[in-house]
């Protein structure tokens, strides 16, 4: 009986080394597309990761999560958001943002940023980046002065394609020189006509070249209103423009918003497709 108590129990093979369940493989933290966040900073720390339903109040919306590759992935730390090294990644987010909102996000009161993993996450092997989109303030953001995300409680999916109130249209200038929305059937002096892509140079140099910007915006007006691009064009329309914010320019955006401007009587209709009848030579 004593010897039997020292035997091998039924259902075992006497070798404990092969009876342990294998440990689960370690997984790195990664955000998900379709999540919204109440913290707008463009560096994604795990400690501050608290996604919310996009139907609830939030500041930024993640519409894509990508992966750093090649030389960028081989770096010892994540590239800074507003650096030349991030331009290719920003271009990826830019392209995907257009698909997400159903058109060029620059035609609406929106902005896009890249949010890379934190330095600690990078050291741990993470190489992901978030593509975030957010709504801008109607005054500072819409006029290119700042990049402050404002609270909203709905997704931005198809916001441009559905012609939401965020898209630019007819406008008037307030007492501080800021463009503010106005109905196109009410008296107004400005109308958004399109985006001109400026050459890749410093923000300061681009801002000093006013003649080139106005010339490009006159062409944008002509295409929008369907009038000839010729020597008489400058006598048909005035122009105004708004640069991207300095922060957005540093990320790689070169999209300048162009506006028709009437230096004379205010209009009570859109100039879109109006031809020479709506923009006569003056």
Rosetta blueprint (number, residue, H / E / L):
1 X L
2 X H
3 X H
4 X H
5 X H
6 X L
7 X L
8 X L
9 X L
10 X L
11 X L
12 X L
13 X L
14 X L
15 X L
16 X H
17 X H
18 X H
19 X L
20 X L
21 X L
22 X L
23 X L
24 X L
25 X L
26 X L
27 X L
28 X L
29 X L
30 X L
31 X L
32 X L
33 X L
34 X L
35 X L
36 X E
37 X E
38 X L
39 X L
40 X L
41 X L
42 X L
43 X E
44 X E
45 X L
46 X H
47 X H
48 X H
49 X L
50 X L
51 X L
52 X E
53 X L
54 X L
55 X L
56 X L
57 X L
58 X E
59 X L
60 X E
61 X E
62 X E
63 X E
64 X E
65 X E
66 X E
67 X E
68 X L
69 X L
70 X H
71 X H
72 X H
73 X H
74 X L
75 X L
76 X L
77 X L
78 X L
79 X L
80 X L
81 X L
82 X L
83 X L
84 X H
85 X H
86 X H
87 X H
88 X H
89 X H
90 X H
91 X H
92 X H
93 X H
94 X H
95 X H
96 X H
97 X H
98 X H
99 X H
100 X H
101 X H
102 X L
103 X L
104 X L
105 X H
106 X H
107 X H
108 X E
109 X L
110 X E
111 X E
112 X E
113 X E
114 X E
115 X E
116 X E
117 X E
118 X L
119 X H
120 X H
121 X H
122 X H
123 X H
124 X L
125 X L
126 X L
127 X L
128 X E
129 X E
130 X E
131 X E
132 X E
133 X E
134 X E
135 X E
136 X E
137 X L
138 X L
139 X L
140 X L
141 X L
142 X L
143 X L
144 X L
145 X L
146 X L
147 X L
148 X L
149 X E
150 X L
151 X L
152 X E
153 X L
154 X L
155 X L
156 X L
157 X L
158 X L
159 X L
160 X L
161 X L
162 X L
163 X L
164 X L
165 X L
166 X L
167 X E
168 X L
169 X L
170 X E
171 X E
172 X E
173 X E
174 X L
175 X L
176 X L
177 X L
178 X L
179 X E
180 X E
181 X E
182 X L
183 X L
184 X L
185 X L
186 X L
187 X L
188 X E
189 X L
190 X E
191 X E
192 X E
193 X E
194 X E
195 X E
196 X E
197 X E
198 X L
199 X L
200 X L
201 X L
202 X L
203 X H
204 X H
205 X H
206 X H
207 X H
208 X H
209 X L
210 X H
211 X H
212 X H
213 X H
214 X H
215 X H
216 X H
217 X H
218 X H
219 X H
220 X H
221 X H
222 X H
223 X H
224 X H
225 X H
226 X L
227 X L
228 X L
229 X L
230 X L
231 X L
232 X L
233 X H
234 X H
235 X H
236 X L
237 X L
238 X E
239 X E
240 X E
241 X E
242 X E
243 X L
244 X L
245 X L
246 X H
247 X H
248 X H
249 X H
250 X H
251 X H
252 X L
253 X L
254 X L
255 X E
256 X E
257 X E
258 X E
259 X E
260 X E
261 X E
262 X L
263 X L
264 X L
265 X L
266 X L
267 X E
268 X L
269 X L
270 X L
271 X L
272 X L
273 X L
274 X L
275 X H
276 X H
277 X H
278 X H
279 X L
280 X L
281 X L
282 X L
